[in-house]
Amino acid sequence: MAAATIHDKVAVLIVGFHNPDDIARCLTALSKAGGSPAFDIFICENGGPDAYDRLIHQLTAIGGCCAGVAGVGVTSAAPETFLATRRLKLLTRPSDVLVGCATGNLGYAGGINAWLRELVNRNGWKGIWILNPDTEPAPDALAALVARAEVGGKGMVGSTILEAGRDDVVRFRGGLHWHKLGARAIAIGLSDQIDAPFDLSAVERAMDSPSGASMYVTRRCIEQIGLMDESYFLFFEDLDWGVRAKKLGLGYASASIVAHQRGTTTGSAGHLTALSRLAVYLQHRNAIHFVRRHHPWTLPVLVAISTLQAFRFLLHRAPRNCLAAIEGTVAGLRGEKGPPSWHRNAA
């Protein structure tokens, strides 16, 4: 096989927030990837200068997966987006790792777009691979995604996401289906055994978006639909982006296996009493935002479901999250977007 040219490259995008251990494990897994396609890694650290310094130290410490490149910075990065940038290299393959310290907490979409705005002005890449920091992709995960996009003519492609802590149980086959009458997102293939038979065409017809934990997006797709919508801040931005890309084709690469710990950064995993206030608030607020944009006739259904979910928190002795669900729903109906003022002021 001929060596990959620069035009074969993929940009791997990761958004971090005070989780250097997660990112180090993710990059260690990426360092074991096959030689093709070639890729570089772009990280946006949303946690501020101290978190940025800890991340650089973690990646370049003895036993780490990266080495620093002496005297080399990232001079093209927009100063209004990054306070500082650093170029590293993976130790086991010729991949650059570019780390940016965001000027503030840009949210998930904002962190993705921070590097994506740089990339749209550069030649030499054909697609991006968005990975959650708490994922560990298999060595051939990226190759399978790119193959499905190119063979199937798909604009976005999702992976087989494994259930947290299990290597034999599926969390997502490709991604999400939005159930209009139920006003909720359904994980396709949830709880399937990984080797269970499935209908690829049926999975791809059902998809409304790849899972944001592992989402491959072609350059052509980005040029046609634009960047992620930063008004969500956290939650629903991947689903919104996928719905916008459906006209360009959504695909599922079953051989792209990605382990995902789920919610280690956002506080969105665990028992109802353990969910963070921010996660509950934004999930309810942004559901209103998403439905109002894509399925406005189902808005009354969503409000009713959100109310029932709020009472469910109360029944499970989580009054704080009951209130957060109600406040998020009201904020969504008022049209609030971006980071909540109470979260921004506390940051």
ZIRA-V797528 format. One line per field, one symbol per residue. ss: DSSP state (2 for helix, 1 for strand, 0 for the rest). phi: phi as a letter, one per 40 degrees, with the letter a starting at -180 (. if undefined). Layout:
ss: ???
phi: ???
//
This chain:
ss: 00000222111111110002222222222200000000111111100022222222222200000111000000000000011111111100000111111100002222222222222000001111111000111000222222222222000111111100000011111011111000011110000010000002222222001100011111222222200002220000222222222222011111111111000000000000000022222222222222222202222222222222222222200022222222222222220000002222220
phi: .ccccccccbccbbbbafbccdcccccccccccccbccabbbbbcccgdccccccdcccbcdgccbbcbcgbbbccccccbbcababbbccbacbcbbbbcccaccgccccccdcccccccbcgbbabbcbcccbbccdbccdcccccccccgbcbbbbccccdgbbbbccbcgibbcccccfacbccgdgccccccabdcccccccbaccccabcbccdccccbgccccccgaggcccccccccdccgbbbbccccbcbcggcccgbbhcdccccdcccdcccccccdccccbbcccddccccccccccccdcccfbcccdccccccccccccgcbgcdccccccc
//
